[in-house]
């Protein structure tokens, strides 16, 4: 019988691979538009990669995915050598 570790998988919903453009809009500290690439999506959020390392957990931002605009909460960031991955919850 395989042993499962609850710390390895904390997702509540399945993620589906996804691709496409995502635009992130920040208004603080200054107005900024960030281009990102969608990596995966679930019914309540998504993960994207981009080149802006200053996103902070807890920030509420506007996002546009396929001409649909929404508000999203920044949940986590992973800063890698070539890009940044960020997880978002849609509000």
Secondary structure as GFF3:
##gff-version 3
##sequence-region A 1 91
A	DSSP	beta_strand	16	17	.	.	.	ID=ss1
A	DSSP	beta_strand	21	26	.	.	.	ID=ss2
A	DSSP	beta_strand	32	41	.	.	.	ID=ss3
A	DSSP	beta_strand	45	50	.	.	.	ID=ss4
A	DSSP	beta_strand	60	65	.	.	.	ID=ss5
A	DSSP	beta_strand	68	79	.	.	.	ID=ss6
A	DSSP	beta_strand	84	90	.	.	.	ID=ss7
###
